[in-house]
Amino acid sequence: MTRPNILFLSIEDLNDWIAPLGGHPDTITPHLTRLARHSVVFERAYAAAPACSPSRAATLYGRNPWETGIYGNAHRPNHAFPRGRGLSLVGGLQSAGYKTFGAGKVFHVLKGQFDHDEWTEYHGQEPDSFAPISRSQKSGALGSNSDFGPAPDDTPQYDELNTEWITRRMTGGAEGQFWALGLYRPHLPFIVPKRFFDQLPAVVADPPGLGANGFAPDNAAPLAGLPRPAMSFVRQNAGLGKALHAQGEYKAFLKAYLASISYADALLGRVLDRMDEQGLWGNTIVVLWSDHGWQLGEKLAFRKFTLWERALRVPLFIGGPGIAPGRAGDPVSLTDIAPTLFSLAGLPAPGRFTGQDMAPLLRGEAQALRGHALSVWGHDLMSDRPKLAFSARSRDFRFIRYWTGHEELYDHRADPFEHANLLQAPDDGALAAVVRAHRAMLPVAPCPPVNTAPPRHRWQAARKMSPAQSTTTSSGGKPLKPTDE
């Protein structure tokens, strides 16, 4: 049987500012728009965690962080999954006969912390090195990886080398090949060739949903009504915003993020050109995703590391033979990618995957999806008693429940940027059914972090749980009593 090729495209830290998702008014993403015309665009796709390692592990192993114990960036896939068993999406496809080629940042970590034997060939990601550019960086207020600004147009970067490497392996007549490209930009540092800055307005627009007061780190109005643990997430990365404000570089930072998006888009264009040149569209499944979003001052939040919309909403496009381009509006999770790709390739999805198979929907069949997407974040993730918060995103609402028992609820029909927490005032009963329904979506007994659990592999134990046990809660709909941290 002829197997389709699979082109697996990851773009690091790419939020929903791209044109196919409504975007920032100054975003330039013609090639993302071009790919969207070949794909089903999932309008409400969400990361399982707002951090690189747990999100990528959830995506590539098809299991949620609370099922594996991979909650933070210090947790590695090999902490939870034994090597040599082909347990990831990549390894499973290789075991089924696929040749697997990877370049750049696909898994979160570098060599030695995931199973390189799952790759037929792999071309790794190395950090680019730049001299300080921004005033904020030169002042010493930013970490070494947080600089931003234009580089000379002839500056080589690993994203370009990795794009060239993977496209050379995409050849006409190929079948049963898995090509993965992980682009690092728009991850910090936001340093890309100058031409991508030059094509943007001199002063770019504020982020959609920033709010009427604009960005000022001493203005606490955007945090009104937020529970204490939510504010702790914001404070954790407040230094970046304060440094930008002190140096008058907030808008320059926005522009650098937009330029980095355009740079990644241009590299995507090279991949799509190769698809055209080699005649690969007829037998290649294409999936494009990002590991999480990115915040740039909305509700005073920077980076990812919250459970709000801009930190969790991601691009997800899937196209290929038998898939009619279009749009899908139900919430989905990145954990749904792995079982869906197996199904589209004509392979049985391994039982260890707990995401949903969306192949029937993609083929144009009637399919009732799960109807919500879950995410997790917290504090003390390396301890044996982590403080975990969970988010449930349904079509109309986002519900967040913190380890303290505090909760947030946002109605996206009226408040798409999540400015008005409906639970900040005493509940008059009108929202009780909505809150109960969303509490019932949350996990029952999240497993401990991988570094603190007994020495066994979590996927083996978790697979013995029923689907209901692994994805729902039996809290009885009763809120915990809020406590101070």
Secondary structure as UniProt FT lines:
FT   STRAND          5..11
FT   TURN            12..13
FT   HELIX           19..21
FT   TURN            25..26
FT   HELIX           30..36
FT   TURN            37..38
FT   STRAND          39..42
FT   TURN            43..44
FT   STRAND          45..46
FT   HELIX           52..61
FT   HELIX           65..68
FT   TURN            73..74
FT   HELIX           77..80
FT   TURN            83..84
FT   HELIX           89..95
FT   TURN            96..97
FT   STRAND          99..104
FT   TURN            111..112
FT   HELIX           116..118
FT   STRAND          121..123
FT   HELIX           135..138
FT   TURN            139..140
FT   TURN            144..145
FT   STRAND          148..151
FT   TURN            153..154
FT   HELIX           158..168
FT   TURN            172..173
FT   STRAND          177..183
FT   TURN            185..186
FT   STRAND          190..193
FT   HELIX           194..198
FT   TURN            208..209
FT   TURN            212..213
FT   TURN            217..218
FT   HELIX           221..223
FT   TURN            224..225
FT   HELIX           228..236
FT   HELIX           238..246
FT   TURN            247..248
FT   HELIX           250..278
FT   HELIX           281..283
FT   STRAND          284..289
FT   STRAND          295..296
FT   HELIX           298..300
FT   STRAND          302..303
FT   HELIX           309..312
FT   STRAND          313..314
FT   STRAND          316..319
FT   TURN            321..322
FT   STRAND          326..328
FT   STRAND          332..333
FT   HELIX           334..336
FT   HELIX           337..344
FT   TURN            345..346
FT   TURN            351..352
FT   HELIX           359..362
FT   TURN            363..364
FT   STRAND          372..379
FT   TURN            381..382
FT   STRAND          387..394
FT   STRAND          397..401
FT   TURN            403..404
FT   STRAND          407..411
FT   TURN            412..414
FT   TURN            416..417
FT   TURN            422..423
FT   TURN            430..431
FT   HELIX           432..439
FT   TURN            440..441
FT   TURN            450..452
FT   HELIX           458..462
FT   TURN            463..464
FT   HELIX           467..471
FT   TURN            476..477
//
